């Protein structure tokens, strides 16, 4: 009997020790979709796309209804998730047209120089700087097994790959060569693999021609969970979906071919959304099978707003889409799930940003932030648990570049007000919206609220100066004239094969484009409603 008591006590203390360890070091899973719009989930308003697993994740956790990506395009927003810093502070503000550079320097051109406009695009880095300490590095130092799957986009040259930035395992990203650039990063072969994409797919020797990459990565990610079920792990799953090209997952297409939708009605795109949902379902199922779900924090989000070009998806009633300065370009789905810690079915209307993921994970694990003065994000722990709330703070966005939808601009959102500053101001420089009363950005109050505009503009200027943001370059300045000359001589500093000169863009042209896209969505809604009656 005397021998049994110490043994029982040992079991009790061992169990308590495991409980304390599990509370202190929960598993962490970050799932990032590519180009998924804010209402592409059933739980956020879609009646066309089928997302039962994501809806269940939302129902079992907290859905943030006013979540913003750190940028309206993918590269800078992904870098912000990993660092807690805004793209303007990182000086990584746009998507590059070619392979990332092999250094941390500033480059002249990404995709469009902006000839013919008042301002040329700003300089920027083409990699996530090697001097940055990334989230997986910190979690690894705290005893976490770390894994990355999917779209990386933060550097593929030596020293910048994910397996060299804190991940024990990194699979499913593409080592893209110059000769493949014309295919827009392998074109449709990014989703259904061909011989070239198999060759350039990183660290997945089991990949075969014809494989659907999402399914391949999902199976491998679930295997990572199984292999590390007895230790804390960080799984960063970065889907290549639902980015163009819009290629249907063949096994799902039939259910959408004859399904009617309102403003969202693209069957091929719908299969891609559901494929992401299936991945989430597989990951959650694996966690449940291993009895890990109650000790795992899952965050699901997207890298930017949905792409409204060519009837791909609809962000209505929000204005704009991917790369736009409007809400549809920046607003994204955001779900936090942790049974027993986050109240099921919670709806949170606080305005948050992708920069908040980094400090949230660090607080959960108990890792102090050493360079707090340079971290722009704030932990969501209090919001998620109900133990506190974020203080009123401005959110800043800076995009000093050109796309199909926009030109150089900066944004500040504060106390419900949103100021957009454009840098080609021949037709007007500012848009000012009250998002509390006008979330659809229909009424520009720049003339009616001059004091509010002045205060927000001053705050925006101060922030950009504080982070030493790279600014658009006046075309008629000595620097601008010299850049144009080097561009014409083919001597620009950059990794692109050919930079587009773009077109004239300013507040008016961009507003007109966004309104045209919005009318397409409204017309589809009108037709759909009439058809039902």
N, C-alpha and C positions, 0 to 999 in steps of 0.2 A: 504493500500500500504506500509506503514511504517513497518508493520509486515512481509510482504512478502520478502522484501529485506534482512533482517537479516537471514531469513529462507533459501533464496537462497545462501547467503554467507556461511551459515553453511554447506549446501550441497556441495558447491565448495571446502571448506576447508577440509571437511570430505573425499571427493574424492581424493584430493591431498594427504592427510594423508595416505590413503590406498595405493596410488601409491608409495609413498616413502617407506612404510612398505614392499610392495611386492618386490621392487628393492633391499632393504637391506636384506631381508630374503626370498630368493627363495626356493622353494621345491627342495630337493636333492634326487635323486634316483641312487643307485649303484647296477648294475646287474652283477653278477659274474657267469660265466659258469664254469663247472668243466671239465678240460682236453680238452677244445675246442682249436683246432689248429689254427695257424695264418691265414691259408687260407681256413678255413671251412665255410666261408661266401661267398655268391655270389659276394658281393662287394669287396672281397679281393682275388678272383681268382677261386673259386669253380664253376665248371659247372655242378656238380652232385647234391649237396645239395641244397635244396630250402629254402632260407632265405629272403623272400620279405620284412618282417617287419624290420629286421636288415639292409637290404640294403636301405630301406627308411629312417631309422634313420641315416645311414651313409650319404645318399644323402642330408639330411636336416641339417647335422652338419659337424663335422670334424672327419676324419679317420686318426689316427696316424699309419703310415706304419712300423715304427721301434719301436714298444712298446715291452718291456720286462716285464715278471713277475719277482718278486723279488727273486724267487727260481724256480727250475724246478720241484718241487713237491708241493703239496697243502698246508700243514700245515704252513710252514714258509712264503709262499707267502701271505696267508690270514692274518697272524699276521702283516705282513708288511703293508698291506692295512689299517689296523686299527690303526697303530702307526706312520707311516712314517719312520720307522727304518728298517735297513737291518736285516735279520735273524741272521747274525753274531753278531750284537750288542745285539739283543734280546736273543741270545744263544738258539734260537729255530730254528733248522736248518734242521730237517728231519720229516718224518711221523713216528708215533709210531705204534707198532703192536697191542697194547692193549689199554684199557681205559686210558685217561690222568691221570697223578699223581695228588695227592691232595695237592701238595706244589710246591714251586718255585725252588726246588733244582735241581742239575745236576744229571743225571742218566747215567749209564754205557752203556747201549745198547738199540738201537731202534729196528732194525730188523736183521741186520747182524753185527757180531763182526769183521769179516775180517780175521779169522785165516788163516795162510799160506801166508799172505801178509806181506810186510815190515812194514805196519802201520795198527793198529786197528782203528776202528772208534772213533771219538771224543765223549766226553761227551756232553749232551745237556739237556735242559729243556724239559719236556713233557707237559707243559702248557704255555699259554701266561701269563707271570708273573702278579701276583695280584698288583704289584707296578706300572704297566703301566696304564696311563690314556688314555682310548680309544676314538676314534672318536665319537661314539654315546654319550659318557658321556659329551663331550664338547658341542656337538650340543644340547643335552638336557638342559644343563645349559644356553644355549642361547635362550631357549624357543621353541625348536623343539619337536614335537611328534616323537618318534623313534620306528621303528619296524624292526625285523629281521625275515626272512623266509629261511629255508633250511639248507644246510650243514654248520655247525659251526666249528668243528674240532679244537677248541682252548681251550677246557676244559669242561668236563661235570660233574665233581665233584662239591660238594657244594662250592659256592663262585666263581666259574669259568664259570658258564653258562651265555649265552647271556643276559638273563633277569636280571642278577646280574652284568652286565658290561655296563649298560647304555641304554639298550633297554626297552622301556615301554612294548612292546609286542615281544615275541620270540616264533616262532612256526616252526614245520617241521624238526627239527633236531632229532637225535636218542640218547636216553639214553641207551647206549649199555652195556649189562651185559656180564660177563666173558663167560657164556655158549654160547653166540652168536658169539664169536670171530672167530670161525672156518668157519663161513659163510662170512667172509670178510665184516664185518659190514652189516649183514643181506642178503648178496648176492642179487639175483634178486628181493627179496622182498623189496628192497629199492625203486623200481620203481613201480611195481604193488604190493600193500600191501597184506600181509597175516596176520594171527592172531597175530603172534609174533611181526611183524613190527608195527602193529596197537597199540599193547600194549606198545611198547617202543618209539613211536612217540610222541615228546614233544608237549603238549598244543594244540592238535587238536582233541578234543573229537568227532567231526563230522566224522572223518575218519572211513571208513568201508573196510572190506576185499574186494579186487578186485579193489579198487580205484587206479587210476594212480596218483601218488603223485604230479607230476608236475602240473597237472590240478587243484588238490585240493589246492595247495599253491598259484597258480596264482589267483584263485577266491578269496581266502582270502586276498591276497595282494591288489587286486583291491578294496575290501571292506574296507580295512584300508584307502586307498586313499579317498574313499567317506566319511568315517566317520570323516576324518581330513581335509576336503577340505577348511575349514574356518580358518586354522592355518598353519604355516610352518611345514613341516614334512620331516623326513629322512627315506626313505625306502631302506633297505639293503636286496636285494633279491639274495640269494645264491643257485643257482640250484644244485640239485644232478646229473643232466645230464651235460655232456655226459659220465660220468665215467662208467667204467665197473661195473657190467656185461652188455654186449651189448644186451639189450632186446628191441625189436621193440615196438614202440607205434602202437598198432594193427590197429587203424583206418587210419594210414598213410602208412602202409607197401605196399599196392597194387600198389601205384603210383611209387614205386622204384623197385619192383620185376623185371620188364622188362625194366627198364631204364638203358641205357649204360653210363658208365663213363670212364674216363681216368685212372689216378693213384688213384683217389678216386672212389670206386665202391661198398661200403659195404651198402646194403639196410637197414639193421637193424640200423646201426649207423646213417644213413641218417634220419631215422624217429626221432631219439633222437635229432639231430641237429634242425630239423624242429619243434619239440616240444618246444625247448627253444625259437625259433623264434616266435611261437604262443604266448608264455608268454609275450614276448616283445610287440607283437601286442596288446594283451589284456590290458597291462598297458598303452600304448600310447593311445589306444581308450578311456580308462577311463579318462585320463587326458584331452583329447579333449572334451569329453562329459561334463566335469565339468568346461571347459574353464580355465584349469590350465596349459596347455602345454607351453604357452609363459612365464610362471613364474617358470619353472622347468628345472633344470640342470640334465641331465641323462648321466651317464657314464656306458658303457658296456665294459666288458673285460673278461678274463679267468684267472684261477689261475696258469696255466702253459701250456706248449706246448702240441700239440696233441700226443696221444699215437700211435706209429707206429707198435708196437708189434702185431703179429697175424693179419695183414692186416686190422687193425681197421680204420686208416685214413692215409693220406699221407701229409707230410709237404714239399714235393719236390717243388722246387729245394734246399730247405734248408737241411742241414745235421741233422740227429738225430731226437729224439722225447722226450717225457716226461722223465724226470730225467737224460737226456743226457747233457753233457757239451757243446754240439753244439747248433747252433742257433735254430734248431727245438725244442729243449727242453725248451728254454726261451722265444722265440718270441710268442706273443699272439695278438689276435684282440683287438683293443682299439678304441672306438667311443665316442665322446663327442657331446652332442646335447642340444642346448638351442636357440630356435627361437628368432631372433632379437638381439642376443648377439654373437652367433657363426655363422660365415658366412656359408651358405649352400654349400655343395659339396666341402668343403675344404679338401685338402690333406696335411698332415704335416709329413715330413720325419725326424724330430728331434728324436734322441734316447731318449726315456723316460722309466720310470720304475714304477712298482706298488707302490713303496714308495712315488711317487709324488701325489697320490690320496689324502692322508691325508692333506698335506699343501695346496693343491688346494681348497678343500672344506672349510678349515678354512679361507682362504683368501676371498673366495666368500661371506662367512657369516660375515666376519670382526672380527674373533676371533684371538687374538694374540697368537703366539706360545711362551710359557713361557720357554721351555727348548730347544731353537733353536739350541744350540750347539750339542745336541744329536739327532737332526732330520736329517736324511740322504736325504730325499726327497726334491724336490723343486716344488713350485707352477707352474702349467701349465696355470694359468690365462692369462698371457701375450701371450703365444702361441695360446691359444684358441680364444682370442679376437683380436689378431694382434697388441696389445698395447706394446708388448715387446717380447723378446726371451730369452731362457735359455742360460746362459753362458756355454762355453765349460767345461765339467766336466767329470771325470771318473765315470763309473758304476762298482760297485764291486759285486761279487757273491762268496759265500763260501759254499761248500757242503762237509763237512768232513765225509762222510758216504758211504755206499755201496747200490747199487740197481742192477737190472738185466742188466742195461745199463752202469753203471759207478762205479767208486771208488772215494775216497776222492780227491777233486780238488778245486781250487780257480781260479777266473777269474777276469780280469780287461779289460774293453773296454774304449779306450780313443783315441780321434782324428782319429777314423776309424780303429785303431789297436785293435786286440783282442789277449790277452795272456791267455792261459790256463796252469796252473801249476798243474801237477799231483804229488801225494805224494808217489806212488809206482813206482819208477823211474828206475827199472831194465832195461827197454827197452827205456829209454829216458824220460826226465822230462817235456819238454815244447812243446807246439804248439803255433805258432805265425801266425796270419792271418791278411791280410789287407782287412777289410770288405768293404772298398770303391771300391776296384777293384776285390775282390774275396768273395762276400757275401755267396757263396756256400761252403766256407772253404775247397777248394781243394788243396791249395798250402801252405805247411808249410814253413814259411820264417825264422824259428828259427836260422838256420845256416847262412843265407844270411844277416840277420839284427841283429847282436849281440849287437849293441849299443841300438837299440830300445828295444830289449828284456831285457837288463840290466836295463834300465830306468823304464820300466813297472813293472818289477819284484820288483824293489826297492819301487815303489809307492804302489804296492800290499802289500808288507811286512809292510810298514808303516801303511797302513790302518788297516790291521788285528791286528797289535799291538795296534793301537789307540782305537779300539773298544773292545779290550781284547777278541778276538775271541777264541773259543775253537778249538784246533788243533788236528789232528790225533795223535794217541799215538804210538810211535815206538814200535814194537812188542818185540824187544830185550832189551828194557829199563826196569829198575826196576818196573816202573808203569805198563808197558805192561805185563811183566811176572807175576806180581801179579794179574792183571785183568784176564789173561788167566787161572790162577790157580783157581780163584774164579768162573770163567765161568764153568770150568770142574767140580767143586764141586757143581754147581747149586746155588751159593751164590751171583750172580751178583745183582746189584741194578738196578731194572727196573720193569716194569709192564707186560712184555711179558710172554707168556706161554712157548714159545720155540723160541730161536733165531737161525736163520740160520747161518752156518759157512761161507757160500758164496764160492767163487772160486777165483783163482789167477786173479787179474785184474791190468792192468797198461795201459800206453798210447797206446801200440801196440794192446792189446786185445780189448780195447774199440774202437779204430779207425777201426779195422777189423769188429767189430760188426756193427758199424754205416754204413760202406761202404756196408756190406751185405744187410742191410735194404734198403739202397739207391738203390742198384741194383734191388731189388724186385720192387721198385717203377718205376725205369727206364724201366724194362722189361714190366710192365703193360702198360706204356705209348707207348712203341714200338708196342705191340700187338694191342692196341686200335687204333693207327694211321694207322697201316696196314689194320685193319678192315674197316676203313672209306674210304680207297682207293681201 
